[in-house]
Amino acid sequence: MKMKKLISILAAAMMLITLLAGAAFAENAAVDLTGHIVILHTNDSHGRVDANLGFTRVAVAKERLEEAGAVVLLLDAGDTLHGLPFATVSRGESIVKIMNEVGYDAMVPGNHDFNYGADRLAELAGMAEFPVLAANVVNADETTLLDGAAIIEKGHVKFGVFGLATPETVYKTNPLNVEGLTFADPVEAARKQVAALEAEDCTIIIALAHIGLDESSDVTSREIAEQVEGIDIIVDGHSHTVLEDGLWVNNTLIVSTGEYIEAIGCIDIDSEGAAAATLLTGEDFGEADVNEEVDQLIAGITSEQDELLNVVVGQTSVELQGAREIVRMGESNLGNLAADAFRSATGADAALTNGGGIRDTIPAGDITKKQLVTVFPFGNYVVTMNVTGETLTAMLENGVSRYPDADGRFPQVSGLSFRFDPEQPAGSRVFDVKVGGEELDPAKTYVLATNDYIAIGGDEYPVGDAAVTGEFSAMEEILIAYIDSFEAPVAPEIEGRIIMAAKPAE
């Protein structure tokens, strides 16, 4: 029997809050959820296993709801296997182990889950004790890279779950990672999956969609809900959208939690079929609400990785200067090395990264993974953008606008050089900008490599309408590959890319 559509969202939401709010978790209040179906979901955690609520609270929520008598399905909407070094050191295996321990029932890969390459993603799917689904990711021989759908039976419920990966993956990971793959139209793929699952008499049909609600995207989850009948729920990711109460589009409920497990999504369907969505937050858990098995697994993996991180990835014959008072106030040889690596990996005309993203100095000698992870601890990745010369100049103006304060926005650059005069008002300090040794043309479009933080306006960088045109690996991964390309130790120098000087009169 198909899930009934919305009966009374207000009544159901109030019931859900009463049953699942803080008192139930924090004080272990007795709650009877017999006859309820609860779908828990996460998205866009980007390797952050113990940040915010963390996977330990996901496990607690699942356990408590099952103890209360509910049929519980736990899903993830992607961008989960890559991000912080905890994930990248093992190329995603550490995350799969934790998801197995928590008891996930299915996930869809996000674009960043392809960052290790399609073959590695298929390997990780084989390690998972749950299906990794993507109905629209097609090999050259017209088979799918991963299973398209799964039927999961729990209690009296037959869940039909299928996966949809964003077509933007072809340029939101390194194109080599998805070479030979086609990301088919999610709308058409969804229609086929719904028809197949309806033929199997599934009770509830769920699309696990790493698609998002960003209107600038080629296709959105809203459009899928509008154009495809028969999807009861879309568990969404990619745009990092926070939907506190879900979004109803026709007869489809779209849910998304934001990012980094700041909240756990929770859909409650009562015995009468009334459905309501909410988000579980820190207020719904007490300090003691942790899962010891999950915490112990994270601690054990962290300890093992400390040994792996000590592996030598190259050498430097000079100290790589990452001290705060250097990278936030002037050109740094480490900043030059990083920006050069970004430009080399992307083929961009120029590269720019914020000095505040460089957090440590590396002494002369061996360079280890651990040192690079310490230098770049935020899990940022490299992107490319098409920017005009005018926009690039405005970005440089922003970068030096707080000087002489040691501000994190100070730029480290490659493929370009400029001068600035701190005696001039902020916004009018930059001059003599050159790209590739030639004078900058304000009207020309340049390919700029930067990090995802700057690309969304971090540190108040004025990116304007410039869109991301390509997404690449994590910053430390790109730097590791770049250092490894040198036969001799690296020896970056201060080259006069950024010079403080008096600005000539207009």
Helices and strands as residue ranges (DSSP letters): H 9-20, H 22-26, E 37-42, H 54-67, E 71-76, H 85-88, H 93-102, E 106-107, G 111-114, H 118-127, E 137-138, E 149-154, E 157-165, H 169-172, G 175-178, E 182-183, H 186-199, E 204-210, H 221-227, E 233-236, E 247-249, E 252-255, E 264-269, E 275-280, G 282-284, H 292-309, E 312-316, H 324-327, H 333-346, E 350-354, G 355-357, E 365-368, H 369-375, E 381-388, H 389-399, E 411-414, E 416-420, E 430-435, E 438-439, E 445-451, H 452-455, G 458-460, E 468-474, H 475-484, E 498-500
